[in-house]
Amino acid sequence: MRKIQLNICKIKEQYYEQSMTHAELAKFHNVSLPTMARFFKKHAIKSRGTGRIKGKIVENKTQVDADKKTLEEQHHNQLMTYKDLAKFYDVSVAVIFRLFKEYDIQARKAGQIKGKAISQESKDKISKALKGKPKSKQHRKKLSEAMSGEKHPNWGKKQKHAGRYWYQCPDDEYVSMRSGWEVSYAEWLNDNKIKWEYEPKTFLLEDGDAYTPDFYLIETNTYIEVKGWLREKHKKKIEGFKKKYPNEKWVLANKEYLKEIGCDLSRRPEIDRPKFECALCGKEFYKWYEKSQFLCSVKCRNKYVATNRWNKS
């Protein structure tokens, strides 16, 4: 194999004074680019660094004939970009970027295209495009029907009321009740040994709305609604329920009714949200009380599933 002799003095002269690149040097001396790179590394030839302007070495890398005030005027008021400034001063964009950093010049805010501020008309067009195609009344009606009544994913499920009054039902399930009156009524039912369930069934009304009574008394087959104040929407639901389900036994447990049967409405229940112990790692955690959930996190659940699959196989 022919050994190539390279003159270090000549290469340094071409590299530093004539500003030839590695590729140009490799072509001139009839060697490959990796060979030239190894030659530079072997003889510890330092790189010129950035800041070269059209074949000339700039001693000061940020040498531009402009002060901070001039650059700010051109950038902010004349809306010149880094590329425009680099072309104007005949330097690279990197030089302009370092100069802005050296002078601590703040760049313009985002939202400007090609150095020009976005007009209000353009902003309106972008906003309209992001909103998407407007839906017709018929389309909106179909979407509403697709998510109403029994088609809704939360149909028939107990609603979760975080941060309210937590109570343990006779079947050992914890539920979040809406008010202290509901907790007082539940305690009265337990004291009188009356079997009950909390929000066990949801009824679909004629107008497509849903109604879920608070309590269901198993022995008397009666639904109980605990309300201190009936708003218009509540009255509408109750009227719709009575109209569509006239054979269902239903009782409104208002303030007078609860006092008459002996519920203590003055006492404020102090029931904290209960914690459960993770079946895998033993960590205490809050959960939403679906019976299938007994693990504290997705990590534990995945680990449990993977372990069970391995054991089954």
Buried (B, 14 or more C-beta within 10 A) or exposed (E): EEEEEBEEEEBBEBBEEEBBBBEBBBBBBEBEEEEBEEBBEEEEBEEEEEBBBEEEEBEEBBEBEBEEEEBBEBBEEEBBBBEBBBEBBEBBBBBBBBBBEEBEBEEEEEEEEEBEEEEEEEEEEEEEEEEEEEEEEEEEEEEEEEEBEEEEEEEBEBEEEEEBBBBEEBEEBBBBBBBBBBBBBBBBBBEEEBEBBBBBEBBBBEEEBBBBBBBBBEEEEBBBBBBEEBEEEEEBBBEBBEEBBEEBEBBEBBBEBBEEEEBEBEEEBEBEBEEBEBEBBEEEBEBEBEEEEBBBEEEBBEBBEEEEEEEEE
